[in-house]
Amino acid sequence: MTGLAPPLGEPRRIDPRRRTVVVWVLSVVMVVSGAVGGFRATRAEGDPAVPAPWFLLALIAFTALFSIWPGISFRVRSDGRVLEGRGLLGRHGIDLTRLTHVGSAATGRSVFLALSDDVGTLKIDSRLLRRAGRPVLDVVGRAVWQGQQEGRYVVPRGAAQVWGMPARPDAPGGSTTGTTRQQLVVVAMIAAAIGAGVLLGQLV
């Protein structure tokens, strides 16, 4: 049965400067390749092989940016004090004893969580906590509850549902993770780039 990990030490942090550089590079690659793909599609005379490499490159950059910019983690583990996630930029952890914010947003049949300590934020699908095992789910739930009891934040209704906690009357119910907004920007960027390329190809 999946359980708590061996001691993880101090939480690992992703260098924000490195993350910013990666986001900018991926954004440029996505926009340029999307625009070139749109332009070539209008000049390809129905041959999909002409714009395909450019659209593929745009799709790869889009997929990476869609995850990296919001800082989404795909696997999690905990030793009881540190909660660590692994994303495309590597490992990133938070100290559960120093939680300063809990955010949540509904994502279909699950809840997306944003857990912050005094240094960074870990964004994960609540289903990952369940897959990590009941001990991990329970230790995170106790930390989330303790932070609210100490007056550090109010647990949103969506997050409270993950652990079956009673929600406070003043608990927020909407999205407070910021993830959806960033992902919508990425979608808008690639759509605008392809559209601009198509329009330019028709005008030139």
C-alpha positions in Angstrom: 0.0 0.0 0.0 1.2 3.5 -0.9 2.1 5.5 2.2 4.4 8.2 3.5 7.8 8.7 2.0 11.1 8.6 3.9 12.2 12.0 5.3 12.5 14.5 2.4 14.5 17.2 4.1 13.8 20.8 3.3 11.3 21.4 0.5 12.8 21.7 -2.9 12.0 24.9 -4.8 12.0 25.7 -8.5 14.1 28.7 -9.4 11.5 31.4 -10.4 14.0 32.9 -12.9 14.4 29.6 -14.6 10.7 29.1 -14.8 10.2 32.6 -16.2 12.8 32.0 -18.9 11.2 28.6 -19.9 7.8 30.2 -20.1 9.0 33.0 -22.3 10.9 30.6 -24.6 8.0 28.3 -24.9 5.7 31.2 -25.6 7.9 32.5 -28.4 8.2 29.0 -29.9 4.5 28.4 -29.7 3.5 31.8 -31.2 6.1 31.8 -34.0 5.5 28.2 -35.1 1.7 28.6 -34.8 1.8 31.7 -37.0 4.1 30.1 -39.6 1.9 27.0 -39.6 -1.2 29.1 -40.2 0.6 31.0 -43.0 1.9 27.9 -44.7 -1.5 26.2 -44.4 -3.0 28.9 -46.7 -0.2 28.4 -49.2 -0.1 24.6 -49.1 -2.9 24.1 -51.8 -4.5 21.5 -49.6 -1.3 19.6 -48.8 -1.4 19.0 -45.0 2.3 17.9 -45.0 3.4 21.5 -45.6 2.2 23.1 -42.3 2.2 19.9 -40.2 5.7 20.2 -38.8 5.0 23.8 -37.7 1.7 22.9 -36.1 3.3 19.9 -34.3 6.0 22.2 -32.9 3.3 24.6 -31.8 1.4 21.8 -30.2 4.4 20.5 -28.2 5.2 24.0 -27.0 1.5 24.6 -26.1 1.3 21.4 -24.1 4.4 22.2 -22.1 3.4 25.8 -21.5 -0.1 24.7 -20.5 1.4 22.8 -17.6 4.6 24.8 -16.7 3.1 28.3 -16.5 0.5 27.4 -13.9 3.1 25.2 -12.2 1.0 21.9 -12.3 2.5 18.8 -10.6 1.7 15.3 -11.9 2.9 13.1 -9.0 3.0 13.8 -5.3 4.5 12.3 -2.2 4.9 13.4 1.5 6.9 12.4 4.5 4.3 13.9 6.8 5.8 17.4 6.9 6.8 18.1 3.3 4.4 17.7 0.4 6.4 17.3 -2.8 5.2 17.3 -6.4 6.9 16.6 -9.7 6.2 18.6 -12.8 7.9 19.3 -16.1 10.5 21.5 -14.4 11.3 19.0 -11.7 10.5 18.6 -8.1 8.9 21.3 -6.0 7.8 21.1 -2.3 6.0 23.0 0.4 6.2 22.7 4.2 2.8 21.6 5.5 3.5 23.0 8.9 3.8 26.5 7.4 0.7 26.7 5.1 -0.4 30.2 4.4 -3.1 29.7 1.7 -5.4 27.0 0.4 -7.2 27.5 -3.0 -9.4 25.2 -4.9 -11.3 25.0 -8.2 -13.7 22.4 -9.5 -12.4 20.3 -12.4 -15.1 18.0 -13.6 -15.3 15.1 -11.1 -12.3 16.3 -9.1 -11.0 19.4 -7.3 -7.8 21.2 -8.2 -5.9 22.4 -5.2 -3.4 25.2 -4.7 -1.5 24.9 -1.4 1.0 27.6 -0.4 3.6 28.0 2.3 5.6 31.1 3.0 7.9 30.5 0.0 6.0 28.7 -2.8 2.8 27.1 -4.1 2.0 23.5 -5.1 -0.8 23.0 -7.6 -2.2 19.5 -7.8 -5.3 17.5 -8.7 -6.9 16.1 -5.6 -7.0 12.7 -7.3 -3.2 12.6 -7.0 -3.4 12.8 -3.2 -5.8 9.8 -3.2 -3.4 7.9 -5.5 -0.5 8.7 -3.2 -2.3 6.7 -0.5 -4.6 7.3 2.5 -1.7 8.4 4.8 -0.7 11.2 2.4 -4.3 12.3 2.0 -4.8 12.3 5.7 -1.6 14.2 6.6 -2.4 16.9 4.1 -5.9 17.2 5.4 -4.8 17.6 9.0 -2.3 20.3 7.9 -5.0 22.1 6.0 -7.4 21.9 8.9 -4.8 23.0 11.4 -4.0 26.1 9.4 -7.6 27.2 9.4 -7.9 26.5 13.1 -4.9 28.8 13.7 -6.5 31.6 11.6 -4.0 31.5 8.8 -6.7 31.2 6.1 -10.2 30.0 5.4 -10.5 26.6 3.6 -12.6 27.0 0.4 -15.7 24.8 0.1 -14.2 22.8 -2.8 -11.1 21.9 -0.8 -13.1 21.1 2.3 -15.0 18.6 0.3 -11.9 16.7 -0.5 -11.5 15.7 3.1 -15.2 15.9 4.2 -14.5 18.9 6.4 -17.3 21.2 7.5 -17.0 24.4 5.5 -17.1 27.7 7.4 -20.0 30.1 6.6 -17.5 32.5 5.2 -15.7 29.9 3.1 -15.1 31.0 -0.6 -16.6 28.7 -3.2 -15.1 29.9 -6.5 -11.8 29.3 -8.2 -8.9 30.8 -6.3 -6.0 28.9 -7.9 -5.2 31.2 -10.9 -4.5 28.1 -13.0 -7.5 28.4 -15.3 -6.8 32.0 -16.1 -3.2 31.2 -17.2 -4.3 28.3 -19.3 -6.9 30.3 -21.0 -4.2 32.9 -21.9 -2.1 30.1 -23.4 -5.1 28.9 -25.5 -5.8 32.5 -26.6 -2.2 33.0 -27.6 -2.0 29.9 -29.9 -5.4 30.7 -31.4 -4.4 34.3 -32.1 -1.0 33.2 -33.6 -2.6 30.7 -36.0 -5.3 33.1 -36.9 -2.7 35.9 -37.6 -0.7 33.5 -39.8 -3.8 32.4 -41.8 -4.8 36.1 -42.3 -1.3 37.1 -43.4 -1.2 34.2 -45.9 -4.5 35.3 -47.4 -3.4 38.9 -47.7 0.1 38.4 -49.1 
